[in-house]
Amino acid sequence: MDFTTTLQISQMIVNELTTGAFVHKMQGLLFKSQGFEKLGQKYLDHYAEEMDWVEKYTNRMLDLGCVPEVNLSKRCNLIEDAKAYLEADLKTQRDGVENLYKMMPTLAADPTTYDITKAYLADEEEDQYWSEEQLDIIGKIGIQNWLMKQM
């Protein structure tokens, strides 16, 4: 069986996910430094969770005989405003979920990678719903009240 497409998709996911995970870690540190301990910890935990997915995809690539490339050259700026960051992160999550859905039919020929991606997609949808919920709560109780809950 030819795993070329699977490996290309997995490599892309590893690179994008590693970059996104690192941004989440840095955002978490920034939010903690601003006194928003709960919000900061949420993003630090999110970093660890995303790196677990990087490990799963990396192991799959290694199982298929491919040594992954490390290609992390994207510049990302941290966002000091928590609501603005939630909005930006939500857009990234929505785009990512949409792209994962598009990849699923291609990965169907490789059930192992398909199952990893299916589980990863469910996890990303959960993250998307959390961000949507937080923005909804902000709309209902106001940003200051929401920020107080993040301390």
GUTIGU-81010 format. One record per residue: residue number from 1; residue in three letters; x, y, z of N, C-alpha, C, O, CB in turn. Coordinates in Angstrom, 1 decimal, padded with zeros to 4 digits, always signed. Glycine has a CB too. Example, Ala and Ser with C-alpha at 12.3 -4.5 7.8 and 13.67 -1.06 7.14 Angstrom:
<kelums>
(1, 'ALA', (+013.2, -005.7, +007.8), (+012.3, -004.5, +007.8), (+013.2, -003.3, +007.8), (+014.2, -003.3, +008.5), (+011.3, -004.5, +009.0))
(2, 'SER', (+012.8, -002.2, +007.1), (+013.7, -001.1, +007.1), (+012.9, +000.0, +007.9), (+013.4, +001.1, +008.0), (+014.1, -000.6, +005.7))
</kelums>
This chain:
<kelums>
(1, 'MET', (+000.9, -001.2, +000.0), (+000.0, +000.0, +000.0), (+000.9, +001.2, +000.0), (+001.9, +001.3, +000.7), (-001.0, +000.0, +001.2))
(2, 'ASP', (+000.5, +002.2, -000.7), (+001.2, +003.5, -000.8), (+000.7, +004.5, +000.2), (-000.5, +004.8, +000.2), (+001.1, +004.1, -002.3))
(3, 'PHE', (+001.6, +004.9, +001.1), (+001.2, +005.8, +002.2), (+001.7, +007.2, +002.0), (+001.7, +008.0, +002.9), (+001.8, +005.2, +003.5))
(4, 'THR', (+002.0, +007.5, +000.8), (+002.6, +008.9, +000.5), (+001.6, +010.0, +000.9), (+002.0, +010.9, +001.6), (+002.8, +009.0, -001.0))
(5, 'THR', (+000.3, +009.9, +000.5), (-000.6, +010.9, +000.9), (-000.8, +011.0, +002.4), (-000.9, +012.1, +003.0), (-002.0, +010.7, +000.2))
(6, 'THR', (-000.9, +009.8, +003.0), (-001.0, +009.8, +004.5), (+000.1, +010.5, +005.2), (-000.1, +011.2, +006.1), (-001.1, +008.3, +005.0))
(7, 'LEU', (+001.3, +010.2, +004.7), (+002.5, +010.8, +005.3), (+002.5, +012.3, +005.0), (+002.9, +013.1, +005.9), (+003.8, +010.2, +004.7))
(8, 'GLN', (+002.1, +012.8, +003.9), (+002.1, +014.2, +003.6), (+001.1, +014.9, +004.5), (+001.4, +015.9, +005.1), (+001.7, +014.4, +002.1))
(9, 'ILE', (-000.1, +014.3, +004.7), (-001.1, +014.9, +005.6), (-000.6, +014.9, +007.0), (-000.7, +015.9, +007.7), (-002.4, +014.1, +005.4))
(10, 'SER', (+000.0, +013.8, +007.4), (+000.5, +013.7, +008.8), (+001.6, +014.7, +009.1), (+001.6, +015.3, +010.1), (+001.0, +012.2, +009.1))
(11, 'GLN', (+002.5, +014.8, +008.1), (+003.6, +015.8, +008.2), (+003.0, +017.2, +008.4), (+003.4, +018.0, +009.2), (+004.5, +015.7, +007.0))
(12, 'MET', (+002.0, +017.5, +007.5), (+001.4, +018.9, +007.6), (+000.7, +019.1, +009.0), (+000.9, +020.1, +009.6), (+000.3, +019.0, +006.5))
(13, 'ILE', (+000.0, +018.1, +009.5), (-000.6, +018.2, +010.8), (+000.4, +018.4, +011.9), (+000.2, +019.2, +012.7), (-001.5, +016.9, +011.0))
(14, 'VAL', (+001.5, +017.6, +011.8), (+002.5, +017.7, +012.9), (+003.1, +019.2, +012.9), (+003.2, +019.7, +013.9), (+003.6, +016.7, +012.6))
(15, 'ASN', (+003.4, +019.7, +011.7), (+004.0, +021.0, +011.7), (+003.0, +022.1, +012.1), (+003.3, +023.0, +012.9), (+004.4, +021.3, +010.3))
(16, 'GLU', (+001.8, +022.0, +011.6), (+000.8, +023.0, +012.0), (+000.4, +022.9, +013.5), (+000.3, +023.9, +014.2), (-000.5, +022.9, +011.2))
(17, 'LEU', (+000.3, +021.7, +013.9), (-000.1, +021.5, +015.3), (+001.0, +021.9, +016.3), (+000.7, +022.4, +017.4), (-000.5, +020.0, +015.5))
(18, 'THR', (+002.2, +021.6, +016.0), (+003.3, +022.0, +016.8), (+003.4, +023.5, +016.9), (+003.6, +024.0, +018.0), (+004.6, +021.5, +016.3))
(19, 'THR', (+003.2, +024.2, +015.8), (+003.2, +025.7, +015.9), (+002.1, +026.2, +016.7), (+002.2, +027.0, +017.6), (+003.1, +026.3, +014.5))
(20, 'GLY', (+000.9, +025.7, +016.5), (-000.3, +026.1, +017.3), (-000.2, +025.8, +018.8), (-000.6, +026.6, +019.6), (-001.6, +025.4, +016.7))
(21, 'ALA', (+000.4, +024.6, +019.1), (+000.6, +024.2, +020.5), (+001.5, +025.2, +021.1), (+001.3, +025.6, +022.3), (+001.1, +022.8, +020.5))
(22, 'PHE', (+002.6, +025.6, +020.5), (+003.6, +026.5, +021.1), (+002.9, +027.8, +021.3), (+003.2, +028.5, +022.3), (+004.8, +026.6, +020.2))
(23, 'VAL', (+002.1, +028.3, +020.4), (+001.4, +029.6, +020.6), (+000.5, +029.5, +021.8), (+000.4, +030.4, +022.6), (+000.6, +029.9, +019.3))
(24, 'HIS', (-000.2, +028.3, +022.0), (-001.1, +028.1, +023.1), (-000.2, +028.2, +024.4), (-000.7, +028.8, +025.4), (-001.8, +026.8, +023.0))
(25, 'LYS', (+000.9, +027.6, +024.4), (+001.8, +027.6, +025.6), (+002.2, +029.1, +025.9), (+002.1, +029.5, +027.1), (+003.0, +026.8, +025.4))
(26, 'MET', (+002.6, +029.8, +024.9), (+003.0, +031.2, +025.1), (+001.9, +032.1, +025.6), (+002.0, +032.9, +026.5), (+003.7, +031.8, +023.9))
(27, 'GLN', (+000.7, +031.9, +025.0), (-000.5, +032.6, +025.4), (-000.9, +032.3, +026.9), (-001.2, +033.2, +027.6), (-001.7, +032.3, +024.5))
(28, 'GLY', (-000.7, +031.0, +027.2), (-001.0, +030.6, +028.6), (-000.1, +031.3, +029.6), (-000.5, +031.8, +030.6), (-000.9, +029.1, +028.8))
(29, 'LEU', (+001.2, +031.4, +029.2), (+002.1, +032.1, +030.1), (+001.8, +033.6, +030.2), (+001.9, +034.2, +031.2), (+003.6, +031.9, +029.6))
(30, 'LEU', (+001.4, +034.2, +029.0), (+001.0, +035.6, +029.0), (-000.2, +035.8, +029.9), (-000.2, +036.7, +030.7), (+000.7, +036.0, +027.6))
(31, 'PHE', (-001.2, +035.0, +029.7), (-002.5, +035.2, +030.5), (-002.2, +035.0, +032.0), (-002.7, +035.7, +032.9), (-003.5, +034.2, +030.1))
(32, 'LYS', (-001.3, +034.0, +032.4), (-001.0, +033.9, +033.8), (-000.2, +035.1, +034.3), (-000.5, +035.6, +035.4), (-000.1, +032.6, +034.0))
(33, 'SER', (+000.6, +035.7, +033.5), (+001.4, +036.9, +033.9), (+000.4, +038.1, +034.1), (+000.8, +039.0, +034.8), (+002.4, +037.2, +032.9))
(34, 'GLN', (-000.7, +038.0, +033.4), (-001.7, +039.1, +033.6), (-002.6, +038.9, +034.8), (-003.5, +039.7, +035.0), (-002.5, +039.2, +032.3))
(35, 'GLY', (-002.4, +037.8, +035.5), (-003.2, +037.5, +036.6), (-004.4, +036.5, +036.3), (-005.2, +036.3, +037.2), (-003.7, +038.7, +037.2))
(36, 'PHE', (-004.5, +036.1, +035.1), (-005.7, +035.2, +034.7), (-005.2, +033.8, +034.8), (-004.9, +033.1, +033.8), (-006.2, +035.6, +033.3))
(37, 'GLU', (-005.1, +033.3, +036.0), (-004.5, +032.0, +036.3), (-005.3, +030.8, +035.6), (-004.6, +030.0, +035.0), (-004.5, +031.7, +037.8))
(38, 'LYS', (-006.6, +030.8, +035.7), (-007.4, +029.8, +035.2), (-007.3, +029.7, +033.6), (-007.1, +028.7, +033.0), (-008.8, +029.9, +035.6))
(39, 'LEU', (-007.4, +030.9, +033.0), (-007.3, +031.0, +031.6), (-005.9, +030.6, +031.1), (-005.8, +029.8, +030.1), (-007.6, +032.4, +031.1))
(40, 'GLY', (-004.9, +031.0, +031.8), (-003.5, +030.7, +031.5), (-003.3, +029.2, +031.6), (-002.7, +028.6, +030.7), (-002.5, +031.4, +032.4))
(41, 'GLN', (-003.8, +028.6, +032.6), (-003.7, +027.1, +032.8), (-004.4, +026.4, +031.7), (-004.0, +025.3, +031.3), (-004.1, +026.7, +034.2))
(42, 'LYS', (-005.6, +026.9, +031.3), (-006.3, +026.2, +030.3), (-005.5, +026.1, +029.0), (-005.4, +025.0, +028.4), (-007.6, +027.0, +029.9))
(43, 'TYR', (-004.8, +027.2, +028.7), (-004.0, +027.1, +027.4), (-002.7, +026.3, +027.6), (-002.2, +025.7, +026.7), (-003.6, +028.5, +027.0))
(44, 'LEU', (-002.1, +026.3, +028.8), (-000.9, +025.5, +029.1), (-001.3, +024.0, +029.0), (-000.6, +023.2, +028.5), (-000.3, +025.8, +030.5))
(45, 'ASP', (-002.5, +023.6, +029.5), (-003.0, +022.3, +029.4), (-003.3, +021.9, +027.9), (-003.1, +020.8, +027.5), (-004.3, +022.1, +030.3))
(46, 'HIS', (-003.8, +022.9, +027.2), (-004.1, +022.7, +025.8), (-002.8, +022.4, +025.0), (-002.8, +021.6, +024.1), (-004.8, +024.0, +025.2))
(47, 'TYR', (-001.7, +023.1, +025.4), (-000.4, +022.9, +024.8), (+000.0, +021.4, +025.0), (+000.3, +020.7, +024.0), (+000.6, +023.8, +025.4))
(48, 'ALA', (-000.1, +020.9, +026.2), (+000.3, +019.5, +026.5), (-000.6, +018.5, +025.7), (-000.1, +017.5, +025.2), (+000.1, +019.3, +028.0))
(49, 'GLU', (-001.9, +018.8, +025.7), (-002.8, +017.9, +024.9), (-002.4, +017.9, +023.4), (-002.4, +016.8, +022.8), (-004.3, +018.4, +025.1))
(50, 'GLU', (-002.2, +019.1, +022.9), (-001.8, +019.1, +021.4), (-000.5, +018.4, +021.2), (-000.3, +017.8, +020.1), (-001.7, +020.6, +021.0))
(51, 'MET', (+000.5, +018.5, +022.1), (+001.7, +017.8, +021.9), (+001.6, +016.3, +022.0), (+002.3, +015.6, +021.4), (+002.8, +018.3, +022.9))
(52, 'ASP', (+000.6, +015.9, +022.7), (+000.3, +014.4, +022.7), (-000.2, +014.0, +021.3), (+000.2, +012.9, +020.8), (-000.9, +014.1, +023.7))
(53, 'TRP', (-001.0, +014.8, +020.6), (-001.4, +014.5, +019.3), (-000.2, +014.6, +018.3), (-000.1, +013.7, +017.4), (-002.5, +015.5, +018.8))
(54, 'VAL', (+000.7, +015.5, +018.5), (+001.9, +015.5, +017.7), (+002.7, +014.2, +017.9), (+003.2, +013.6, +016.9), (+002.8, +016.7, +018.1))
(55, 'GLU', (+002.8, +013.7, +019.1), (+003.4, +012.5, +019.3), (+002.8, +011.3, +018.7), (+003.4, +010.4, +018.1), (+003.5, +012.2, +020.9))
(56, 'LYS', (+001.4, +011.3, +018.7), (+000.7, +010.2, +018.0), (+001.0, +010.2, +016.5), (+001.2, +009.1, +015.9), (-000.8, +010.3, +018.3))
(57, 'TYR', (+000.9, +011.4, +015.9), (+001.1, +011.4, +014.4), (+002.6, +011.1, +014.1), (+002.9, +010.4, +013.1), (+000.8, +012.8, +013.9))
(58, 'THR', (+003.5, +011.6, +015.0), (+004.9, +011.3, +014.7), (+005.2, +009.8, +014.8), (+005.9, +009.3, +014.0), (+005.8, +012.1, +015.7))
(59, 'ASN', (+004.6, +009.2, +015.8), (+004.8, +007.7, +016.0), (+004.2, +007.0, +014.8), (+004.8, +006.0, +014.3), (+004.2, +007.2, +017.3))
(60, 'ARG', (+003.1, +007.4, +014.3), (+002.5, +006.8, +013.1), (+003.4, +006.9, +011.9), (+003.6, +006.0, +011.1), (+001.1, +007.4, +012.8))
(61, 'MET', (+004.0, +008.1, +011.7), (+004.9, +008.3, +010.6), (+006.1, +007.4, +010.7), (+006.6, +006.8, +009.7), (+005.3, +009.8, +010.5))
(62, 'LEU', (+006.6, +007.3, +011.9), (+007.8, +006.4, +012.2), (+007.4, +005.0, +011.9), (+008.2, +004.2, +011.3), (+008.3, +006.6, +013.6))
(63, 'ASP', (+006.2, +004.6, +012.3), (+005.7, +003.2, +012.0), (+005.7, +002.9, +010.5), (+005.9, +001.8, +010.1), (+004.3, +003.0, +012.6))
(64, 'LEU', (+005.4, +004.0, +009.8), (+005.4, +003.8, +008.3), (+006.7, +004.0, +007.6), (+006.8, +003.9, +006.4), (+004.4, +004.8, +007.7))
(65, 'GLY', (+007.8, +004.1, +008.5), (+009.1, +004.2, +007.9), (+009.6, +005.6, +007.5), (+010.5, +005.7, +006.7), (+009.2, +003.3, +006.8))
(66, 'CYS', (+008.9, +006.6, +007.9), (+009.2, +008.0, +007.5), (+009.7, +008.7, +008.8), (+009.1, +008.7, +009.8), (+007.9, +008.7, +007.0))
(67, 'VAL', (+010.8, +009.4, +008.6), (+011.3, +010.3, +009.6), (+010.7, +011.7, +009.4), (+011.0, +012.3, +008.4), (+012.9, +010.3, +009.6))
(68, 'PRO', (+009.9, +012.1, +010.3), (+009.3, +013.4, +010.1), (+010.3, +014.6, +010.0), (+011.4, +014.5, +010.6), (+008.3, +013.7, +011.3))
(69, 'GLU', (+009.9, +015.6, +009.3), (+010.6, +016.8, +009.2), (+010.1, +017.8, +010.2), (+008.9, +017.8, +010.5), (+010.6, +017.4, +007.7))
(70, 'VAL', (+011.0, +018.6, +010.7), (+010.6, +019.7, +011.6), (+010.7, +021.0, +010.8), (+011.8, +021.4, +010.4), (+011.6, +019.7, +012.9))
(71, 'ASN', (+009.5, +021.6, +010.6), (+009.4, +022.7, +009.8), (+008.5, +023.8, +010.5), (+007.3, +023.8, +010.2), (+008.9, +022.4, +008.4))
(72, 'LEU', (+009.1, +024.5, +011.4), (+008.3, +025.5, +012.2), (+008.8, +026.9, +012.0), (+009.6, +027.4, +012.8), (+008.3, +025.1, +013.6))
(73, 'SER', (+008.4, +027.5, +010.9), (+008.9, +028.8, +010.6), (+007.9, +029.9, +010.6), (+008.2, +031.1, +010.2), (+009.7, +028.8, +009.3))
(74, 'LYS', (+006.7, +029.6, +011.0), (+005.6, +030.6, +010.9), (+005.7, +031.6, +012.1), (+005.9, +031.2, +013.2), (+004.2, +029.8, +011.0))
(75, 'ARG', (+005.6, +032.9, +011.8), (+005.7, +033.9, +012.8), (+004.3, +034.1, +013.4), (+003.3, +034.3, +012.6), (+006.3, +035.2, +012.2))
(76, 'CYS', (+004.2, +034.1, +014.7), (+002.9, +034.3, +015.4), (+003.1, +035.4, +016.5), (+004.0, +035.3, +017.2), (+002.3, +033.0, +015.9))
(77, 'ASN', (+002.2, +036.3, +016.5), (+002.2, +037.3, +017.6), (+001.3, +036.9, +018.7), (+000.1, +036.5, +018.4), (+001.9, +038.7, +017.0))
(78, 'LEU', (+001.7, +037.1, +019.9), (+000.8, +036.9, +021.0), (-000.3, +038.0, +021.1), (+000.0, +039.2, +020.7), (+001.5, +036.8, +022.4))
(79, 'ILE', (-001.4, +037.7, +021.6), (-002.5, +038.7, +021.7), (-002.8, +039.0, +023.2), (-003.2, +038.0, +023.9), (-003.8, +038.3, +021.0))
(80, 'GLU', (-002.6, +040.2, +023.7), (-002.7, +040.5, +025.1), (-004.2, +040.5, +025.5), (-004.5, +040.1, +026.7), (-002.1, +041.8, +025.4))
(81, 'ASP', (-005.1, +040.9, +024.7), (-006.5, +040.9, +025.0), (-007.1, +039.6, +024.9), (-007.2, +038.9, +023.9), (-007.3, +041.9, +024.1))
(82, 'ALA', (-007.6, +039.1, +026.1), (-008.2, +037.7, +026.1), (-009.3, +037.4, +025.2), (-009.3, +036.4, +024.5), (-008.6, +037.4, +027.5))
(83, 'LYS', (-010.3, +038.4, +025.1), (-011.4, +038.2, +024.2), (-010.9, +038.2, +022.7), (-011.4, +037.3, +021.9), (-012.5, +039.3, +024.4))
(84, 'ALA', (-010.0, +039.1, +022.4), (-009.5, +039.1, +021.0), (-008.8, +037.8, +020.7), (-008.8, +037.3, +019.6), (-008.6, +040.3, +020.8))
(85, 'TYR', (-008.1, +037.3, +021.7), (-007.4, +036.0, +021.4), (-008.4, +034.9, +021.2), (-008.2, +034.1, +020.3), (-006.4, +035.7, +022.6))
(86, 'LEU', (-009.4, +034.8, +022.1), (-010.5, +033.8, +021.9), (-011.1, +033.8, +020.5), (-011.3, +032.8, +019.9), (-011.6, +034.0, +023.0))
(87, 'GLU', (-011.3, +035.0, +020.0), (-011.9, +035.2, +018.7), (-011.0, +034.7, +017.6), (-011.4, +034.0, +016.7), (-012.3, +036.7, +018.5))
(88, 'ALA', (-009.7, +035.1, +017.7), (-008.7, +034.7, +016.7), (-008.5, +033.2, +016.8), (-008.4, +032.5, +015.8), (-007.4, +035.4, +017.0))
(89, 'ASP', (-008.4, +032.6, +018.0), (-008.2, +031.2, +018.1), (-009.4, +030.4, +017.6), (-009.3, +029.3, +017.0), (-008.0, +030.8, +019.6))
(90, 'LEU', (-010.6, +030.9, +017.8), (-011.8, +030.3, +017.3), (-011.8, +030.2, +015.8), (-012.2, +029.2, +015.2), (-013.1, +031.0, +017.8))
(91, 'LYS', (-011.4, +031.3, +015.2), (-011.3, +031.3, +013.7), (-010.3, +030.2, +013.2), (-010.6, +029.4, +012.3), (-010.8, +032.6, +013.2))
(92, 'THR', (-009.2, +030.1, +013.9), (-008.2, +029.1, +013.6), (-008.7, +027.7, +013.8), (-008.5, +026.8, +013.0), (-006.9, +029.3, +014.5))
(93, 'GLN', (-009.5, +027.5, +014.9), (-010.1, +026.2, +015.2), (-011.1, +025.8, +014.1), (-011.1, +024.7, +013.7), (-010.7, +026.2, +016.6))
(94, 'ARG', (-011.9, +026.8, +013.8), (-012.9, +026.5, +012.7), (-012.3, +026.1, +011.4), (-012.7, +025.1, +010.8), (-013.9, +027.7, +012.5))
(95, 'ASP', (-011.3, +026.8, +011.0), (-010.6, +026.5, +009.8), (-009.9, +025.1, +009.9), (-010.0, +024.3, +008.9), (-009.5, +027.6, +009.5))
(96, 'GLY', (-009.3, +024.8, +011.0), (-008.7, +023.5, +011.2), (-009.7, +022.4, +011.2), (-009.4, +021.3, +010.6), (-008.0, +023.5, +012.5))
(97, 'VAL', (-010.8, +022.5, +011.8), (-011.8, +021.5, +011.8), (-012.3, +021.3, +010.4), (-012.5, +020.1, +010.0), (-013.0, +021.9, +012.8))
(98, 'GLU', (-012.6, +022.3, +009.7), (-013.0, +022.2, +008.3), (-012.0, +021.5, +007.5), (-012.3, +020.6, +006.7), (-013.3, +023.6, +007.7))
(99, 'ASN', (-010.7, +021.8, +007.6), (-009.7, +021.1, +006.9), (-009.6, +019.6, +007.3), (-009.4, +018.8, +006.4), (-008.3, +021.8, +007.1))
(100, 'LEU', (-009.7, +019.3, +008.5), (-009.7, +017.9, +009.0), (-010.8, +017.1, +008.3), (-010.6, +016.0, +007.9), (-009.8, +017.8, +010.5))
(101, 'TYR', (-012.0, +017.7, +008.3), (-013.1, +017.1, +007.6), (-012.8, +016.8, +006.2), (-013.2, +015.7, +005.7), (-014.4, +017.9, +007.8))
(102, 'LYS', (-012.2, +017.7, +005.5), (-011.8, +017.5, +004.1), (-010.8, +016.4, +003.9), (-010.8, +015.7, +002.9), (-011.3, +018.8, +003.5))
(103, 'MET', (-009.9, +016.2, +004.9), (-008.9, +015.2, +004.8), (-009.4, +013.7, +005.1), (-008.8, +012.8, +004.6), (-007.8, +015.5, +005.8))
(104, 'MET', (-010.5, +013.6, +005.8), (-011.0, +012.3, +006.2), (-011.2, +011.3, +005.1), (-010.7, +010.2, +005.2), (-012.2, +012.5, +007.0))
(105, 'PRO', (-011.8, +011.7, +004.0), (-012.0, +010.7, +002.9), (-010.7, +010.2, +002.3), (-010.5, +009.0, +002.0), (-012.8, +011.3, +001.8))
(106, 'THR', (-009.7, +011.1, +002.3), (-008.4, +010.7, +001.7), (-007.7, +009.7, +002.7), (-007.0, +008.8, +002.2), (-007.5, +012.0, +001.6))
(107, 'LEU', (-007.9, +009.9, +004.0), (-007.2, +009.0, +004.9), (-008.0, +007.7, +005.1), (-007.4, +006.8, +005.8), (-007.1, +009.7, +006.3))
(108, 'ALA', (-009.1, +007.5, +004.5), (-009.9, +006.3, +004.7), (-009.2, +005.0, +004.3), (-009.4, +003.9, +004.8), (-011.2, +006.4, +004.0))
(109, 'ALA', (-008.2, +005.2, +003.3), (-007.5, +004.0, +002.9), (-006.5, +003.5, +003.9), (-005.9, +002.5, +003.8), (-006.8, +004.4, +001.5))
(110, 'ASP', (-006.2, +004.4, +004.9), (-005.3, +004.0, +006.0), (-006.0, +004.1, +007.3), (-006.1, +005.1, +007.9), (-004.0, +005.0, +006.0))
(111, 'PRO', (-006.7, +003.0, +007.7), (-007.5, +003.0, +008.9), (-006.8, +003.4, +010.2), (-007.5, +004.1, +011.0), (-008.1, +001.6, +009.1))
(112, 'THR', (-005.6, +003.2, +010.3), (-004.9, +003.6, +011.5), (-004.8, +005.1, +011.6), (-005.1, +005.7, +012.6), (-003.5, +003.0, +011.6))
(113, 'THR', (-004.3, +005.7, +010.6), (-004.2, +007.2, +010.6), (-005.6, +007.8, +010.6), (-005.8, +008.9, +011.2), (-003.4, +007.7, +009.3))
(114, 'TYR', (-006.5, +007.2, +009.9), (-007.9, +007.7, +009.9), (-008.4, +007.7, +011.3), (-009.1, +008.7, +011.7), (-008.8, +006.7, +009.0))
(115, 'ASP', (-008.2, +006.6, +012.1), (-008.7, +006.6, +013.5), (-008.0, +007.7, +014.3), (-008.7, +008.3, +015.2), (-008.5, +005.2, +014.1))
(116, 'ILE', (-006.8, +007.9, +014.1), (-006.1, +008.9, +014.9), (-006.7, +010.3, +014.6), (-006.9, +011.1, +015.4), (-004.5, +008.9, +014.6))
(117, 'THR', (-006.9, +010.5, +013.3), (-007.4, +011.8, +012.8), (-008.9, +012.0, +013.3), (-009.3, +013.1, +013.6), (-007.3, +011.9, +011.3))
(118, 'LYS', (-009.6, +010.9, +013.2), (-011.0, +011.0, +013.7), (-011.1, +011.4, +015.2), (-011.9, +012.3, +015.6), (-011.7, +009.6, +013.5))
(119, 'ALA', (-010.2, +010.8, +016.0), (-010.2, +011.2, +017.4), (-009.6, +012.6, +017.6), (-010.1, +013.3, +018.5), (-009.3, +010.2, +018.2))
(120, 'TYR', (-008.7, +013.0, +016.8), (-008.1, +014.3, +016.9), (-009.2, +015.4, +016.5), (-009.3, +016.4, +017.1), (-006.9, +014.5, +016.0))
(121, 'LEU', (-009.9, +015.0, +015.4), (-011.0, +015.9, +015.0), (-012.1, +016.1, +016.1), (-012.5, +017.2, +016.3), (-011.7, +015.3, +013.7))
(122, 'ALA', (-012.4, +015.0, +016.7), (-013.4, +015.2, +017.8), (-012.9, +016.1, +018.9), (-013.6, +016.9, +019.5), (-013.8, +013.8, +018.4))
(123, 'ASP', (-011.6, +015.9, +019.2), (-010.9, +016.8, +020.3), (-010.9, +018.2, +019.8), (-011.2, +019.1, +020.6), (-009.5, +016.3, +020.5))
(124, 'GLU', (-010.6, +018.5, +018.6), (-010.6, +019.9, +018.1), (-012.0, +020.5, +018.1), (-012.2, +021.7, +018.3), (-010.0, +019.9, +016.6))
(125, 'GLU', (-013.0, +019.7, +017.7), (-014.4, +020.2, +017.8), (-014.8, +020.6, +019.2), (-015.4, +021.6, +019.5), (-015.4, +019.1, +017.3))
(126, 'GLU', (-014.3, +019.8, +020.2), (-014.6, +020.1, +021.6), (-013.9, +021.4, +022.0), (-014.5, +022.2, +022.7), (-014.1, +018.9, +022.5))
(127, 'ASP', (-012.7, +021.6, +021.5), (-012.0, +022.9, +021.8), (-012.8, +024.1, +021.1), (-012.9, +025.1, +021.7), (-010.6, +022.8, +021.3))
(128, 'GLN', (-013.2, +023.8, +019.9), (-014.0, +024.9, +019.2), (-015.3, +025.2, +020.0), (-015.6, +026.4, +020.2), (-014.4, +024.4, +017.8))
(129, 'TYR', (-016.0, +024.2, +020.5), (-017.2, +024.5, +021.3), (-016.9, +025.2, +022.6), (-017.7, +026.1, +023.0), (-017.9, +023.1, +021.6))
(130, 'TRP', (-015.8, +024.9, +023.2), (-015.4, +025.6, +024.4), (-015.2, +027.1, +024.1), (-015.6, +028.0, +024.9), (-014.1, +025.0, +025.0))
(131, 'SER', (-014.5, +027.4, +023.0), (-014.2, +028.8, +022.7), (-015.5, +029.5, +022.4), (-015.7, +030.7, +022.8), (-013.3, +028.9, +021.5))
(132, 'GLU', (-016.4, +028.8, +021.6), (-017.7, +029.4, +021.3), (-018.5, +029.7, +022.6), (-019.1, +030.8, +022.7), (-018.5, +028.5, +020.4))
(133, 'GLU', (-018.4, +028.8, +023.5), (-019.2, +028.9, +024.8), (-018.6, +030.1, +025.6), (-019.4, +030.9, +026.2), (-019.1, +027.6, +025.6))
(134, 'GLN', (-017.3, +030.3, +025.6), (-016.7, +031.4, +026.4), (-017.1, +032.7, +025.8), (-017.4, +033.6, +026.5), (-015.1, +031.2, +026.4))
(135, 'LEU', (-017.1, +032.8, +024.4), (-017.5, +034.1, +023.8), (-019.0, +034.3, +024.0), (-019.4, +035.5, +024.2), (-017.2, +034.0, +022.3))
(136, 'ASP', (-019.8, +033.3, +024.1), (-021.2, +033.4, +024.4), (-021.4, +033.9, +025.8), (-022.2, +034.8, +026.1), (-021.9, +032.1, +024.2))
(137, 'ILE', (-020.6, +033.4, +026.8), (-020.7, +033.8, +028.2), (-020.2, +035.3, +028.3), (-020.9, +036.0, +029.0), (-019.8, +032.9, +029.1))
(138, 'ILE', (-019.2, +035.6, +027.6), (-018.7, +037.0, +027.6), (-019.8, +037.9, +027.1), (-020.1, +039.0, +027.7), (-017.5, +037.2, +026.7))
(139, 'GLY', (-020.6, +037.5, +026.1), (-021.7, +038.3, +025.6), (-022.8, +038.5, +026.6), (-023.5, +039.5, +026.6), (-022.2, +037.7, +024.3))
(140, 'LYS', (-023.0, +037.5, +027.4), (-024.0, +037.5, +028.4), (-023.7, +038.2, +029.7), (-024.5, +039.0, +030.3), (-024.5, +036.1, +028.8))
(141, 'ILE', (-022.4, +038.0, +030.2), (-022.1, +038.6, +031.5), (-021.1, +039.8, +031.4), (-020.8, +040.4, +032.4), (-021.5, +037.5, +032.4))
(142, 'GLY', (-020.5, +040.0, +030.2), (-019.6, +041.1, +030.0), (-018.2, +040.6, +030.2), (-017.9, +039.6, +031.0), (-019.9, +042.2, +031.0))
(143, 'ILE', (-017.3, +041.3, +029.6), (-015.9, +040.9, +029.6), (-015.3, +041.0, +031.0), (-014.5, +040.1, +031.4), (-015.1, +041.7, +028.6))
(144, 'GLN', (-015.6, +042.0, +031.7), (-015.0, +042.2, +033.1), (-015.4, +041.1, +034.0), (-014.6, +040.5, +034.8), (-015.4, +043.5, +033.7))
(145, 'ASN', (-016.7, +040.7, +034.0), (-017.1, +039.6, +034.8), (-016.5, +038.3, +034.4), (-016.1, +037.5, +035.3), (-018.7, +039.5, +034.8))
(146, 'TRP', (-016.4, +038.1, +033.1), (-015.7, +036.8, +032.6), (-014.3, +036.8, +033.1), (-013.8, +035.8, +033.5), (-015.9, +036.8, +031.1))
(147, 'LEU', (-013.6, +037.9, +032.9), (-012.1, +038.0, +033.3), (-012.0, +037.7, +034.8), (-011.0, +037.1, +035.2), (-011.5, +039.3, +032.9))
(148, 'MET', (-012.9, +038.2, +035.6), (-012.8, +037.9, +037.0), (-012.9, +036.4, +037.3), (-012.2, +035.9, +038.2), (-014.0, +038.6, +037.8))
(149, 'LYS', (-013.7, +035.7, +036.5), (-013.8, +034.2, +036.7), (-012.5, +033.5, +036.2), (-012.3, +032.3, +036.5), (-015.0, +033.7, +035.9))
(150, 'GLN', (-011.7, +034.2, +035.5), (-010.4, +033.6, +034.9), (-009.2, +033.8, +035.9), (-008.1, +033.3, +035.6), (-010.1, +034.2, +033.6))
(151, 'MET', (-009.4, +034.5, +037.0), (-008.3, +034.8, +037.9), (-008.0, +033.6, +038.8), (-007.1, +033.6, +039.6), (-008.6, +036.0, +038.7))
</kelums>
